Amino acid sequence: MYTPINKWAEDDRPREKFLLKGKSALSDSELLAILIGSGSRNESAVQLCQRILFSANNNLNQLGKLSIKQLTEFKGIGEAKAISIAAALELGRRRRDEETIEIKKITSSKSVFEIMQPIIGELPHEEFWVLYLNNSNKVIYKTQISKGGITGTVVDVRIVFKIALENNATSIILTHNHPSGKLLPSQADQEITKKLKLAGQQMDISVLDHVIITESGFYSFNDEGIF
């Protein structure tokens, strides 16, 4: 039976609960309910947000991929509320991205994943990025080299090493995402890796690894012994 939030016990109401018990005490649906402020005639804001989350398998990453149009398909969610939800989730993503700035020295393939997952891990298309390192394995620059479709992207070897020379990099790490979620490298992935590694040898710039990024995992050419 539907009961308006203003009829709930005070410590069960999202805003009051936030003040009394702190933000960590609230569920995802309660935090979203604070954002949208109200539900519809037949359900509270919390119930509405529970339904929205359920549609995204109770996964905030999946929820962040919903378009404004998809969010407004839920009764009780107009354009303003949909934008509030999308904006909050984008802020969360950017916060994760900024947190990775502190990870400057590459100590393992996991370090690469922690830097790049917030940037390319959840994209619906492929992007190829390169991390440029100094002789202490610290990242001095990172940039997108190319952007492609769902299944691939084209990489210009000359651009990769032009940027390396401009930044006085002594080594580089290749990385790109697989929107499909599959971690194994394709034949094209292996070929461009060999091509870039050979070019690096000629220029005395080491290609240390090629890391494939997905939403929840990674594949390292170096860890797998392909290098």
C-alpha positions as CSV (number, residue, x, y, z in Angstrom):
1,M,0.0,0.0,0.0
2,Y,1.3,3.4,-0.9
3,T,2.2,5.7,2.0
4,P,3.5,9.2,1.3
5,I,7.0,9.9,2.6
6,N,5.8,12.7,4.9
7,K,3.8,10.0,6.7
8,W,6.8,7.8,7.4
9,A,8.6,7.7,10.7
10,E,11.1,10.6,10.7
11,D,14.2,8.5,10.7
12,D,13.0,6.6,7.7
13,R,12.5,9.7,5.5
14,P,15.5,10.0,3.2
15,R,16.4,13.7,4.0
16,E,15.9,13.2,7.8
17,K,17.8,9.9,7.7
18,F,20.7,11.6,5.9
19,L,20.9,14.3,8.7
20,L,20.4,11.8,11.6
21,K,22.5,8.9,10.4
22,G,24.7,10.2,7.7
23,K,24.9,9.6,4.0
24,S,26.4,6.1,4.2
25,A,23.2,4.9,6.0
26,L,21.1,5.6,2.9
27,S,20.4,3.1,0.1
28,D,21.0,4.0,-3.5
29,S,17.3,4.4,-4.0
30,E,17.0,6.7,-1.0
31,L,19.9,8.9,-2.3
32,L,18.2,9.1,-5.7
33,A,14.9,9.9,-4.0
34,I,16.5,13.0,-2.4
35,L,17.6,14.1,-5.9
36,I,14.1,13.8,-7.5
37,G,12.3,15.1,-4.5
38,S,8.9,13.5,-5.1
39,G,7.3,10.5,-6.7
40,S,4.0,10.2,-8.4
41,R,0.4,9.9,-7.2
42,N,0.7,6.2,-6.7
43,E,4.2,5.7,-5.3
44,S,6.7,7.6,-3.2
45,A,10.0,8.9,-4.5
46,V,11.8,6.0,-2.9
47,Q,9.5,3.4,-4.5
48,L,9.9,5.1,-7.9
49,C,13.7,5.1,-7.6
50,Q,13.7,1.4,-6.5
51,R,11.8,0.7,-9.7
52,I,14.3,2.7,-11.8
53,L,17.2,1.0,-10.2
54,F,15.6,-2.4,-10.7
55,S,15.4,-1.8,-14.4
56,A,19.2,-1.2,-14.4
57,N,19.8,-4.4,-12.4
58,N,20.4,-2.3,-9.3
59,N,23.7,-1.2,-10.9
60,L,24.6,2.5,-10.8
61,N,27.0,2.1,-13.8
62,Q,24.2,0.8,-15.9
63,L,21.8,3.5,-14.6
64,G,24.4,6.1,-15.7
65,K,24.1,4.8,-19.3
66,L,20.4,5.5,-19.5
67,S,19.5,8.5,-21.7
68,I,17.2,11.3,-20.7
69,K,14.5,9.8,-22.9
70,Q,14.8,6.4,-21.3
71,L,14.6,7.9,-17.8
72,T,11.5,10.0,-18.7
73,E,9.7,6.8,-19.7
74,F,9.2,6.1,-16.0
75,K,5.9,7.6,-14.7
76,G,6.8,10.4,-12.3
77,I,10.1,11.3,-14.0
78,G,10.0,14.4,-16.1
79,E,12.9,15.9,-18.0
80,A,14.1,18.0,-15.0
81,K,14.2,15.0,-12.7
82,A,15.9,12.9,-15.4
83,I,18.6,15.6,-15.9
84,S,19.1,15.7,-12.1
85,I,19.8,11.9,-12.0
86,A,22.1,12.0,-15.0
87,A,24.0,15.0,-13.7
88,A,24.5,13.4,-10.3
89,L,25.8,10.2,-11.9
90,E,28.1,12.1,-14.2
91,L,29.6,14.0,-11.2
92,G,30.2,10.6,-9.6
93,R,32.0,9.4,-12.7
94,R,34.1,12.6,-12.8
95,R,35.0,12.3,-9.2
96,R,36.4,8.8,-9.8
97,D,38.3,10.2,-12.7
98,E,39.9,12.9,-10.6
99,E,40.8,10.4,-7.9
100,T,42.9,8.5,-10.4
101,I,45.1,11.6,-11.0
102,E,47.0,10.8,-7.8
103,I,48.1,7.5,-9.4
104,K,51.0,8.8,-11.3
105,K,53.6,6.0,-11.2
106,I,52.8,2.8,-13.1
107,T,53.6,-0.2,-11.0
108,S,51.4,-2.8,-12.6
109,S,48.7,-3.3,-15.2
110,K,46.2,-2.7,-12.5
111,S,47.6,0.8,-12.2
112,V,46.7,1.3,-15.9
113,F,43.2,0.0,-15.3
114,E,42.7,2.3,-12.4
115,I,43.7,5.3,-14.5
116,M,41.8,4.4,-17.7
117,Q,38.7,2.6,-16.6
118,P,36.9,5.8,-15.5
119,I,37.8,7.4,-18.9
120,I,37.0,4.6,-21.4
121,G,35.7,1.6,-19.4
122,E,32.0,2.4,-19.9
123,L,32.0,3.9,-23.4
124,P,29.7,2.4,-26.1
125,H,32.5,2.8,-28.7
126,E,36.2,2.0,-28.9
127,E,38.9,4.5,-28.1
128,F,42.6,4.0,-28.2
129,W,44.7,5.9,-25.7
130,V,48.4,6.0,-24.9
131,L,50.1,6.7,-21.6
132,Y,53.5,8.5,-21.9
133,L,56.0,7.7,-19.2
134,N,59.4,9.1,-18.0
135,N,62.3,6.9,-17.0
136,S,60.7,6.5,-13.5
137,N,57.6,5.0,-15.0
138,K,55.6,8.1,-14.0
139,V,52.8,9.2,-16.4
140,I,53.8,12.6,-17.9
141,Y,51.0,12.7,-20.4
142,K,48.0,10.7,-21.6
143,T,45.9,11.2,-24.7
144,Q,43.3,9.7,-27.0
145,I,44.9,8.6,-30.3
146,S,41.8,7.5,-32.1
147,K,38.1,7.0,-31.7
148,G,36.2,4.3,-33.6
149,G,33.0,2.3,-33.7
150,I,31.7,-0.6,-31.6
151,T,34.2,-3.1,-32.9
152,G,37.4,-1.2,-33.7
153,T,39.5,1.9,-34.2
154,V,42.4,2.9,-36.4
155,V,45.8,3.9,-34.9
156,D,48.4,6.1,-36.7
157,V,51.9,4.9,-35.5
158,R,53.4,8.3,-36.5
159,I,51.1,10.2,-34.2
160,V,51.8,7.9,-31.3
161,F,55.6,8.5,-31.5
162,K,55.4,12.2,-32.5
163,I,53.6,12.8,-29.2
164,A,56.2,10.7,-27.4
165,L,59.0,12.8,-28.7
166,E,57.2,16.1,-28.0
167,N,56.9,15.0,-24.3
168,N,60.3,13.4,-24.0
169,A,58.8,10.1,-23.0
170,T,61.1,7.1,-22.6
171,S,58.3,4.5,-22.7
172,I,54.6,4.2,-23.5
173,I,51.7,2.0,-22.6
174,L,49.0,1.3,-25.1
175,T,45.4,1.0,-23.9
176,H,41.9,0.7,-25.5
177,N,38.5,-0.4,-24.5
178,H,36.2,-3.3,-25.6
179,P,32.6,-2.1,-25.3
180,S,31.5,-5.7,-25.8
181,G,33.0,-6.6,-22.4
182,K,35.2,-9.3,-24.0
183,L,38.8,-9.2,-22.7
184,L,40.7,-11.3,-25.2
185,P,42.6,-9.3,-27.8
186,S,41.5,-9.5,-31.5
187,Q,43.9,-10.2,-34.3
188,A,43.9,-6.5,-35.1
189,D,44.9,-5.7,-31.5
190,Q,47.8,-8.1,-31.7
191,E,49.0,-6.7,-35.0
192,I,48.9,-3.0,-34.0
193,T,50.8,-4.0,-30.8
194,K,53.6,-5.7,-32.7
195,K,53.7,-2.7,-35.1
196,L,54.0,-0.1,-32.4
197,K,56.5,-2.2,-30.4
198,L,58.7,-2.6,-33.5
199,A,58.5,1.2,-34.2
200,G,59.4,1.9,-30.6
201,Q,62.5,-0.2,-30.7
202,Q,63.7,1.7,-33.7
203,M,63.2,5.0,-31.8
204,D,64.5,3.7,-28.4
205,I,61.0,4.2,-26.9
206,S,59.8,1.1,-25.1
207,V,56.3,-0.1,-25.4
208,L,55.8,-1.6,-22.0
209,D,52.3,-3.0,-22.3
210,H,49.0,-3.0,-24.1
211,V,46.0,-3.1,-21.7
212,I,42.5,-3.8,-22.9
213,I,39.9,-2.2,-20.6
214,T,36.3,-3.2,-20.0
215,E,33.7,-1.9,-17.5
216,S,34.8,-4.3,-14.8
217,G,38.1,-5.9,-15.9
218,F,41.3,-5.7,-18.0
219,Y,43.7,-7.8,-20.0
220,S,47.4,-7.1,-20.1
221,F,49.6,-8.2,-23.0
222,N,52.6,-8.1,-20.6
223,D,50.9,-10.1,-17.8
224,E,49.9,-12.7,-20.4
225,G,53.4,-13.0,-21.7
226,I,52.5,-11.8,-25.2
227,F,55.3,-9.3,-25.0
